[in-house]
Structures are given as structure tokens and as C-alpha cells.
């Protein structure tokens, strides 16, 4: 692949409704897109940062800076044999996984198109459809949460994840379990608790949850091992797993029994496959987490979710749950039995609505190679 041009775009998009977690509420979203031109082909990806440094140290501002001043110059005008080779060129850059993933994943889209393969097949995927789960933000009351769960269960979603924080946690989850005794139910704390809350977190064992996601500090593994030893509920690590070494450490210390793999958080498809392979070897279930992506980021999540070892329903939900109009066609849809059909076309398998992208773009920067 000869890297001829790279375009960064920031789009202003509004969710259909606010989405609240333990670190705040999101409604208006900065959506960062990467478009790469190579050998007559165009590759797309999404940099899955937030506007603020609450989930991750990265933001839309820092990601733009790292791409513009470091990542793109290392590739522009160069030839790379495979998308994975981009990782080697980024090796000197510490952190900034989401920015790195944005560039690398667009190259994966191009490589799959060159080989006339769907991206999921190039990655090594084995499924024609993937199970879909849904993530529900924190609600004002348990009654409102139950109404939302009913809607999503009726829509066919195979797993319900509810966000929690101190004061809006056990009573909400207990109400959900009482009303829906057989659903696959999990809670996600987004690091809202400490070890001082162990007794409160132990109460969740009575609810037979699939997992409790990231209850403690975002950059911690050791304390999670201490907590997991006291819980029957499996802990799933999200923010703590930034690369393969974190996954290896977490499993060695028995800090978790499940791993959430997010493409942006771990640095792209190459790193995600390394973690997926390790989870498979250790018999640790994995699943794909979401970052309120547009359809472009969601398309990459669909492809990753087809890999062996992704045995649990992920956060890859229908486009219509989040957006009045998504950036891709066809939109991502969920079947009545809670699955997403994997696209069969080359690359990400969805067409980007360039006109809509242009209308929503509020900032753009294009970098072109001077080399033929």
C-alpha cells in the first residue's frame, strides 16, 4: 500500500438521547474520522475518543494532534505491505492507542479491499452473524430502567448491560433481575468504586450477573485481583486492558474472568487480535465493547466480533439506537433474535454516506504525499 493522502475529519453528531455513565452524560459527540487513499482505494475508520479525558486520557484534541504531527508523517508517501506494519512505525509513540488505532484500522480496510475480502475474513473471523447486546445509561429511577430494559428485550437483544455508580447501583440491578429473572444481565461501573466499597459490591453476587465490568480504578489490575477473590460475580476488565501485557498480567493475577476488547483502547486490530488469541489460549471469554461509535467505527467492531473467542454478546447494537441517521449504508440492524448479519462485501462491507459526512464535518485537514 502506497499511502497517498490522509484526511482527518471532526463531525458534530447528536445522539438520539443522552447517555449517562458514572463519569458524566453524553449527548453531543465529536466524531473523528480517518480517510486514507492508497492505490486508488479509500479506507475508513473512526478514532473512538471522547471530548473529555474521563474514560481515557485521550480526547478529540489530543488524538488530532498525535495523528497530524506524528502518525501521519510516519506513513505519508511510504509503502507498507500490510496494515499490521503500521504498528512497527508507531512503536516509538507511547500511549495514544485510540489515535494509533484510527490510522491502522483504515489501512486494514484498504488491505481487505485490495485482497477482495471482507475485513472480518482478513482478520480471521469465523462467524456469519454475531450476538448483540445493549448498553443502557444510568436512569433517574429503577422504574425508568425497567421500561428501557423491556424495550430492548422485546427488540431481541441477547444481553442487557446497565451502567451503575454509587447511589444508583444495587437497587437498580436488583429491580432488573426481579422483573427479568432469566435475561443475561451485567453491570458496568466505569471505575466508580474503591476497595472500601467491597461489601456493597459483594451484594451483587445474589443477582447472578454475567459480570461486573471495571468496578475499580481505570489503571489498576492488582486491586481488582484482591476484589475478584472476594466476589462470586466475574469481574470483566475494560479500561485496565490497554495492550497484551495488561491482559497477560490480569490473567496471571486472576484479576478478572472476562475481558472487554475495545479496538480503540488497545490500539487497533493488530493488538486486538493479540489479546483475543491470548484470551482464547487461556479460556477467558472476550467480547467487544462500544464507545458510542458512528457506523464507521461500528463496522470495524462487527468485523472484530467474528473472531474466535468472542463468545459473549458485545455492545455492537443497531444504528437506530443511537443516531437518527448513521454514516453508513445499509445501517447496522439487529435481527429479531438478537444478532447482526456480517457484511459480505470487501473491506468494512458498508458504504460511507459521503454527503452526510460532509454536511456534519466541522473541521478537516488533508495531508498529501509529494511522492508519486
Secondary structure, DSSP 8 states (H G I E B T S, - for coil): -BEEEEEEEEEEEEEEEEEEETTEEEEEEEEEEEEEEETTEEEEEEE--BSSSSSSS-BHHHHHHHIIIIIHHHHTT-B-SSTTHHHHHTTTS-S-HHHHHHHHHHHHHHHHHHTT-BHHHHHT---SEEEBEEEE---SSHHHHHHHHHHHHHTT-SEEEEE-BTTBSHHHHHHHHHHSTTSEEEEE-TT---GGGHHHHHGGGGG--S-EE--S-TT-SHHHHHHHTT-SS-EEESTT--SHHHHHHHHHTT--SEEEE-HHHHTSHHHHHHHHHHHHHHT-EEEE---S--HHHHHHHHHHTTSTTB-S-BS---GGGT-SS-SEES-----TTSEEE---SSBTSSEE-HHHHHHHEEEEEEEE-S--
